[in-house]
């Protein structure tokens, strides 16, 4: 069976909120002047790929909303 490597968090759980309490979500950011492309990875699976306006506050709000309970890290 082929290992799944990409999925939106809601795949298979339409309408249900997934919780990431105590989990570490790795985030990759392709930074541009006006917008950012953000990818989130959890346990080797891509959870989502999102284009958003450039700005740390918006990114933090997006991650907290999409991945509730995940551990906040300031240094890796």
Secondary structure, 3 states (H helix, E strand, C coil): CCCCCECCCCCCCCCCCCCCCCCCCEEEEEECCCEEEEEEEECCEEEEEEEEECCHHHHHHHHHHHCCCCCCCCCC
